[in-house]
């Protein structure tokens, strides 16, 4: 086993926030080494890849590690892979005949008294090979036994992670011949990762939200429509041929082309026209800020309502203050029957503008815009 050391994170590194306590591999200088050691080895940086953490980003803890019956820190799924482990093999044939474990099908399920990692073998697994759990930092094998003795039903493998202290873990389940399914995860100290994480990777965001699935398939962005090629610029005196006008209108552009592929100038400032048109029929919001707060103005034709706001704490991004039902008409000069409609628009537009992916909750005299 490799020597390991417990450290407290003092500077955010990889997926580890300040205050988190992690187990790292303590590099030992060999006689042949002349360069000073400036980092610790970390077996998983958050995506299943190994890396290093600088000495300056952690503080080594010298106190002993208290052995507990249960550790309630979150688990973060980092990678799922399928491969031949000890000898080369035909992966294409193994995939077709045995199958693979897909990342999006591995789940972390939280209950009040346990935390389980669950995945299914790709087919009936009583004749599979061995199941093992390895501490990826020290490389100690914590458990190894036949897959059949670990099955729940005919394919499901369920691991209670509470007995495992914070650290880096690898689960492997293989088949005769060497075809292996590997699941990698990080067990955090309780309280991590948390919402103080800025620009968190997808799997970290899912763990923070308590979602069961951390490794989602990549989203497929809809391709933007192609604009017709402009074959040439109009010569002086060029006349557009009559008829056969092609119009491109979507969320990204509004353009006219004649049958020769030459763009036609309508002479209209389309953006200004669009803005003026929206103001006539669609409510808009305007934002002001002074320090940690400000005013959000709801504007609709002749209606203008100001709502005070301030930055929130905890899971609340922003708190917006609204008139209570009995004071609504007096303070906004709008009918009470429109209160729900206006507030719903306000919430949805603030989320679109300032907190994509967030959610809202309306109270009697305030609105909380919450992290999702």
N, C-alpha and C positions, 0 to 999 in steps of 0.2 A: 504494500500500500504506500501511496505517496503521502508525505507529511502535509497536513492542512493546518490552517490558522483561521480563527474567527476574527472578523474585522467589522468596524462600524463605518459606514459610508459618510464621509465628510464633504464630498463634492460629487454632484450628480454625474454618474458614469454609466454608459450603456442604458440599461433599464432599471438601474438601482438609484433610488432617491436618497437624499440626505437623511440620515438616521436609521436607515435599514441596516440590519446586521446580516452578513453573509459569510459563508465558508469559502475560503480561497486556497489554492495550492501554494504552499510556501516553497518557492524555488530555493534550492540548496546549491551553493557554488561548488562546482567541480574544481579539481586542482588545475585543470587545463584552462579554466576560465580566467580571463584577466579583466574583463569589463565588469564594472559594478552593476549589481542587480538593482533595477529601478522600478520594477513592477511585480505584481502577483499574477499568476495564471488563473484565468476564470474559464471553466469548461463550456459555458453557455452565456452569450452576451444578450440573449433575448430572442434570437431567431434560430437557435440551435447551433450556431457557429461559436468556436472557442475564440478567446482573445485575452487581453491583459488589462489590468487596472493599475494605474500608476500608484506608487507608494503615497504620493501626495493627496490622493483622492479617498484614502481610507486610513483608519486608525486601528492598529492591532489591539485586540482585547486580550489581556493576560489572565482574566478571571476564568474560573472553570465553568464548563457548560452544564447547566442543570438539566438532568434527565427528567423528562415529563412523560405522562401517559398519553397526552394529546397535544398537538400543536395546531392552532386554529388559523394560522396564516393562509393567505390565498395561494392557490396554485396557478401558475401561468404556463399554458401550453405553448411550446416554442417551435417544435418541428415534428412532422410525421413522415417516415420514409419506409420504403420497401426495397430490399436488395438481397443479393447473395452475400453472406457474411464472410465465411472462411475460405471459399473457393469460387472461382468464376462459374457462372451458369447462364443459361438462356433466359434472361429476364422477361423477354417478350412472351415466351412459352409459359413461364411461371405465372405471369400476369393473366394470361388467358385461361390456364388450367386451374390455378389456385385462387388468384385474385389479389387485390391489394386493400390495405386500410387507407381510406381517404382522410386527409386532415380535417375536413369539415364534418366528419362523422365521429370524431373523438370529442367527448364532452366532459366537462368538469361540473359536477352537480353539488350544490351546497345545501345541506340540511342543518338544523340547529345543533345536532349532536354528531354530525359526521360530514366528511367531504369526500366524494367519490370521483374517481376517474373511470370512465366507461367507454369501451369500444367493442366492436364485434369482429371476430375472425371472419374472413371473407367467405368461408364455407364451413360445413360440419367439421368440428375440430377435435373430436375424441381421438383421432389418429394423428394429431399434430405432434410437434416435438416438445421443446422445453419453453417454460416461462421463466423470466428472471427480472429482478430489479437491481439496478446497480447505482451506487453513489458515484456520480460522474466526476466528482472532485478527487476523492481518494481512490476511486476505481475499485472499491470494495463491493463484492457481490452480497447484497442484503438478503436475497431470497432466490432460490432456483429449484424448480420442481416441474413435473410434466404439465403441459397445458391442460390436459384432461382433469387434473386435480384442482384447477383454478377456474374451471368453466361454471357459469350460471346458465343452465340450459345447454343448447348445442353449439352456440357460437359466442355468447357474451362473456367478456372478461371485465371484471369489476374490481377495482383496487380502492380500498379505504386508505386515504392518504394521511389521516390524522396522526397515526403513530410515527410518521416521518418528520424529523426536525427540519427547519429551514435549510435548504441546500439545493443541489443540482442532481436530477435523477434521470435515468434512462430505463425504460421498460422495453423488453424484447420478447417476442413470441415467434418461434420458428417452426419449420416443417422438416421432416426427413428430407435430406438433400441440401438443406441450408437456406432455403428461401425464408427471409426474416422480415418481420414487421417491427419497426422501432418507433417508440413514442418518447419524446424528450419534454421535460417540464422543469420549471423552477418552483420551489416552495419558498415563499417569502415569510419574513417575520410578520407577526400580526400587525395590521394597519397599513401594509404596503401591498401593491402599489396603490396610491390614492390620487385624489383629484388635483393635487398640487402638480401633477405631471403635465407639462406643456408639450403639445405636438406629439402625443403618445402614438406609438405604432398601433395598428388595428388590434392585435392580440392583447396589448396592454389595456386599450380602451374597453375591450370586451370584458376583461378581468375586473376592471374597476367597476363596471356596471353590474357585475355579478352574472353576466350571461354565461350560458352553458357552453356555447361554441366560441372558441377563440380564433381558430384558423379558418377564416372564411375564404371562399374562392374569390379571385380578383373580379371586381365589377367590370362589366363590359360597357364602355362608354359608347353611346350612340354616335355614329359618324355624322359629321356635319354635311349637309347637302352641298354638292359641288356646284360652283358657279360656272355658267357657260364661258368657254374661252373667247376672249375678245380677239378676233382675227387681226384686226387692224384699227388704228385710230381713224376717225372720219377725216377725210381730206377737206380742205376748204370748199365750201359749197356743196358738201355731201348731203344728199337727201335720203332720209330713211324710206325704204320701200313701204308701200301701204300694206296693212294687214299683217298677219302672222307675228304679232308681238308676243314675246315670251316674258312672263313676269316671274321673278324669284322673290317670294315673300315667306319668311319664317322668323324664328326667334333671333336670328343673327343679322339678317339683311333684308332690304327691300330694293330691288333693282329691276329695270326694264331693258330688254334687248330686242333688236329687230331681227329679221330673218337671216341677216348676214352675220349675226353674232356680235354686232356693234352695240355698245351700251347707249341708251337713250337718256338724255338729260331732261328730266321733267320740269326743271326750273323751280322745284319746291324744296325747301329745307325740311326734309322728311323727319329728321330728329326733332326739330322744334315743333313741327306740326303734330307729331306723335305726343310730345310732352303736353302741348296745349289741349289736345283732345282728351288725354287721360285726366287732366285737371277738371274737365267739364263733367266727367262721368264716373271717375274712380277716385276714392279717397286717397290722400297721401299723408305721409308722416314727415315732419321736420324735427331735427334733433338739435338741442343746445346742451352744452356742458360747461360747468364751472366747478372745478375741483372734482370731488367724488360724486357729483350729482348734476342735475340740470332739469330741463323741461322737454317733454315730447309733445309736439303740437299735432293734433288731428285736424286735417283740413278737408272740407268737402263742400264745394260751391261756396255758400255764404257762411258755412259753419266753421268755427275755429275753436277747438277745445285744448287747453293746456293741462298736461298731466305731469306732476313732479315725479322725478325718479332719482334713485341713488344706487350705487353698487351694493350688492348683497354679500352675505357671508355663507360659509359652508357650501351647500349644494346650490344655493341661489346665486345666479349671476347678477341679476338686477331686480330691484323692488320698485314697482310703479304704484303711485298713490292715486286712488280714484274716489269720486264722491259716493257716499252710501246712497242706497235707494231713495230714502226720504229727502235727500238734498240734491239728487241728480238734476232735476229740471231747473231748479233755482241756480245751480252752479254752472250748468252747461248750456242752458237755453235750448235744449232739445227734448223731445218727448221721452218719457220713461220707457215707452214701448220700443225705442231704438237702443236702449242701454246695452242689452246683450249683444246685438249686432255690432255696435261700435267697438265694444271691448274685445270681442272675438277677433275683429279685424286688427285692432291694435296689437293683440298678443301675437297673432300669426305673422304680421308684418315686421314686428320687432325681432322675432326669431329668424325670419328670412334675412333681415338686414344685418343683425348684430350677433345672433347666436344660432347659426345653422345646426340643425340636429337637436336643438333644445326642446323643452316642453314648458307648459305654463300651468299655473293654478290660480284661479280667481277667488279671492276672499271678499268679505263685505266691504272693506275699504282699501284693499290693495291687491296687486297682482305680483306673483313671483315668477320670474323667468328662470327655469331650472336647467341644470345640466342633465343630459339624457343618461 
